[in-house]
Amino acid sequence: MTLNKGGSFEFLQTGRPAAKGKNGAVSSPHYLATQAGQEIIKKGGHAVEGAIAVNAVLCVVYPHMAGLGGDLFSLIWDQKDKDVTALNGSGRSGSEALRSFYHEKGYDTIPSRGPLSANTVPGTVDAWWTMHQRYGKLKWEELFETAIHYAEKGFPVSEKFSRFIHEKQEVIEQYPSTKSVFLPNGQPLKTGEVLIQRDLAWSLKLIAAEGRKAFYEGDIAKKLVQSLQESEGLLTEDDLKNHESNWEKPLSTDYRGYQVYEVQPNTQGIATLMMLNILRQKDITALGDNTPGYYHLLTEAAKLSFYYRDQWVTDPDFKNIPMEELLSEEQSASILSKISDDAG
């Protein structure tokens, strides 16, 4: 709350107040996932294990934004080494996703959705396993107990999740397996309805019992590939079997005395660092919060950084990305010179 010029108080729209504590914190977009991570930490688990538990529950209660079929990127501060390390847990495109395949099918562009899109190998489970092998203190299976419970026994659907199902109904109902789960009786799940996902519980139980092998070489892999190939999908069992996550040194930049880290491309993190390098050269305080000049600078910094992101960010195994040059003082000054001071 602040005092305005007229002498009365007004509320500033700054969001939730900062949470403070001495022994760590757990945060996620769903309270059930946050609670799961907190319980792992209370058991003496490593922060990485708390994050795995959070992510596993999000696969159940927040599946429109997280899932076993996704990827994982991680930045980890290692107290022992006093350093930040990065894990790139993204999957490669299938070995059969070739340009010639799409030409033969008559496609000018790769479909953005569906089994013929360039679906990549899901990297999440392998990344969980890789992090746990290095940092784990608890038993692997303990990290999935809560996720299995909510998949098997159910949880109340949130308003945001329900809204998503309504908005994507036409996509979901194209496939019987997703339609039966998220459109019971042909209707989208409503807020507060209990969602049970027995097949997901089965998958999580196998992962908990057998580790990454269950997902990339076992029954889950076979079912995943079979389902895709029935719709002419391009992933093979060998694509899954050959997948691995990669430890790497993160990119970083200094922003007014704070060292900010991002995972290297193929992620978009370098664009964030480029924006900070631009903003670092301007007196943000002098511009003032919520002023036209402030928003003009942020918008132009983002637009220009995204231009270079779209030009360069890809798989570094196939293209040499000039990361040092993109984050150099010369590059930042060059971009800033393209931004006028005219906010009109």
N, C-alpha and C positions, 0 to 999 in steps of 0.2 A: 504494500500500500504506500502511496506517495502523496504529497501535498501539491496541488496544482496552483496556478497563479491566482486563482480566485479565492484561495484560502480553504477550499474544501478538499476532502480526501477522495482519491479515485484509485481503483484497483488496476494494477498492471497485469496484462495477460502474458505472464511468463511461464505458464504451465505449473507442474507440480513442484513443490519445494524440494530442494536437494536432500537426499537421505544420507545420514552420516553414521559412521560406526568405526570401531577399532579393529575388528577381527575379520573383515572381508564382507562381501556383499554378493548377492545373486540377483540377476535381473533377466526378465524375458517378457515377451508380449502376452503371455498367458499365466495366470496365477497358479494353475496346477503344475505347470512346468517349473516355475520358480520355486514352489514348495519342494518339488522332487530334488532340485539341485541343492537346496538348503539342507535337506535331510542327508544327502551324501556328504556334504561338508561337515555336518555335525557328527557323522560316523568316523571322521578322521580322514576322509578322502581328499585327494589332491584337487585343486581347482579345476584341472582338466577333467577329472572324473565328474565333478559337479556339472560341468558344461556338457559332457556326454549325456548325463541323465536328463538334463534340461532338453537337449536336442531330441532325445528319444521320445520324451513325452510330447514335445511339439509335433512329432511325426504322427501322433495319435489325435491330439486335441486341436491342432492348428495345421491340418494337412493341406490347406490351400496355399500355405506359405513354406511348409517344411515337409520333407518326406524321405523315405528310404531310397527313392529314386533320384535324389538330388545330389549336390556337391557340397563340399565343406572347405572353407578357407580359415586358417587359424593363425593368430599372432599370440605368442606365449612368452611372458617374462619369466625367465628362469632365475629364481632367487640364488641358486647355487652358483651359476655361471655369471650372474649379474649382466645378463644380456637378453635381447629379444630374438627369438627364432620364429620362423614362419613355416607352416605346413600347407602345401597346395594339394588339396584333396579333390581336384576336379578330374573328371574322366575324359578320355579321348573319344573322338568319333569312331563309329564302328568301322572295321576294316573293309566292309563292303559298301560303305557310303562314298562311292566314287563319282566323279563328274560324269563318266561314261554311263553309269546306271541311270542318272536323271535324264540325260540326253535321250537314251533309249526309251524312257518312259514318256518323253515329250514335254518335259518340264524345262522352262527357261530359268526358273528360280527354285531353290529348295523350299518345300512347304514349311511354314512356321509352326504348324501343329500337326499332331497325328503320327501314325507309325512310320510314314515316309519322310518325316522331318529328320534332320541329321542328329538323331538321338545319340547322346554320349553315354558312355559307361557310367552308372551311378557311382560317385566316389565317397559318399558319406560313411558307409559302414567300414570301408578300409581305413578311412581317416580316423574314425573312432578307435579302431584296433591299433593303428600305428601310434597314436598318442598314448593309449593305455599301456602299450608295451614299454614306452619310455618313462612315463610319469606315474603309472598306476600304483596305488597303495592297497586298494580294496580288490576283492574278487570281481572279475569281469561281469559275472552274471548278476551281481548286486546292482549294477548300474541300470538294469532294465526291469527291475521288479515293478516299479510304479507305472512305467509305460505299458507293460503287459496287463496290469490290473485295469487300467482305464480302457485298453483295447478290448479286453475280455468282458468286463463288467459294465462298461459304458460310462459316459460323462454327459453333462448337459451342453448342448450346442450353444455357442455364443451368438450374439446378434450379428457380429461381423462375419462369422463363418456362415451363418444362415443366409445373409445377404449375398455372399459370394456364390453359394449354391444356386440361389435364385437367378443371379445374373448370368451364370454359366450353365444353366439348365440344358440348353440346346447342345452344348459340347458334351456334358456328362451323360446324357441319355443316348448318345451314339454307341456307347459300349455297355453291354449287359452287366458286366462285373461292377462298373462304377455306378450304373443306374440303380442296381439292387441295393447298394449301400447308402447312397446319398439322395435317392429319389424313391423311398419306399412307397409302395402303392401309387407310383407315378408322380408323386408330389414332392417338392423340395422340403428338406427338413426345416422345421420352424425353430425359432429361438426357444431354448429350454427343453426341447425334446432330447431324449437320451439316445445317443448313438453308440451302438455296439459294432465292433469290427473284428469278427472272429478270425478272418483270414490274416489280418494284420497281426493279431495276437499270436497266431501260429508262426508267422515269420519272425517276430520278435523273440519267441521262445527258442526257435532254432538258432538264431544269432547269439542269444544269451548262453546257450548250451555248447555251441560249436565254434563261436567266434566268426571271423571274417570268411572262413572257408565255407560256411553254410550259405552265405550270400553269393559268393563268386564261383563256387565249384559244386555246391550241393543242390538240394532239391529246389531251393529258391531260384537259383540260377537257371535251372532247367525250365521251371514254370515261367519265369520272366521271358526267356528267349522264345519259348514255345508260343506264348501269348502274342509277342510282337510279330513273330514270323507268320502266324496265322493271318495277320493283317498286312503281310509283305514288309514287316519291319526289318531293319538291317543289322541289328546286333546279333553276335554269335556267342556261343559258349566260350570260345577261345578269347573273344574280346574281353569278357568278364574275367576269365582266369588269368589273363596277362596284365590286368590292371594293378597299379601300385601308386601310392601317394608319394610326394616328394618333399623332403626337408630342404629349406633354402634360406639364404640370408635375405631379410626383408629390405625394401627400399625405405629411406627415411629422409626427413628434412627438418631443419630447425625453424620453429616459428616462435619468435620473440622469447627465446630461452627455453622452449619446450621442444623435445625431440618427438616428432610424429612419425609413426611407422605404418607401412602398408605392404601387403603381399605383392610380389612382382607380377607383371603380366604373365599369364593371360587374364588377370583380374584388371579392374578399372581403377585400382587404388592410386596409380600414378597420377591420374587426373586430379585427385584430391590434393596431392602434394604440390602439383603445379599451381593449383588455385591458391594454396597457402603461400607459395613463393611470390605470387603476384601481390596478394593482399599485404604481405609483410613489408612491401615497399611503400605503402600508403599509410597516412595517419588516420586510422579508422576512428579514433576518438574524436578527432577534429570534425570528421564528417557528421558524427552524431548518430545515435540509434534511431531506426525507423525514419530516416530522412530519404528524400529522393536520391541524393548523391550516394548514400550508403547502398541502397538497393541497386542502383545503376552499376556501381563498381562490382558488387557481388555477381550480378547477372552477367555482365560482360566477361568477368574472369571465368565464370563457369562455361559460357558459350565458347570462348576461345580455347579453354583447356579441353573441352569435349571435342573440338575440331581436331586437335592433335591426338586425342584418345582414339577417335574413329579412324584416323589415318594410320596409327601405329599398333594399337593394342590387338594382339593375336597370340597364337601359340609361338613362343620364342624358339621352339625346335624347328620351325619352318620359316622364320623371318627374323633377321637381326634387328632388334629394337634398340635405338640409341637412348637408353634410359638415362645415362649420365648427362647427355646433351639436353634432353628434355627437362631435366631438373637443374640445369646450370643457371648461374646468375645472368649470363648473356641471353639465354632463352627467355627467362622471366622478364628481363628488361625489354626485350623485343616485343613480347606479348603486351606488356603494360603500355608501350608506346602506341599500340593500336586502340587503346581505350581513351576516349575523350573525357574531359571533365564536365561535359554538358549532359546533365541528367534529364534534360527536356526531350 
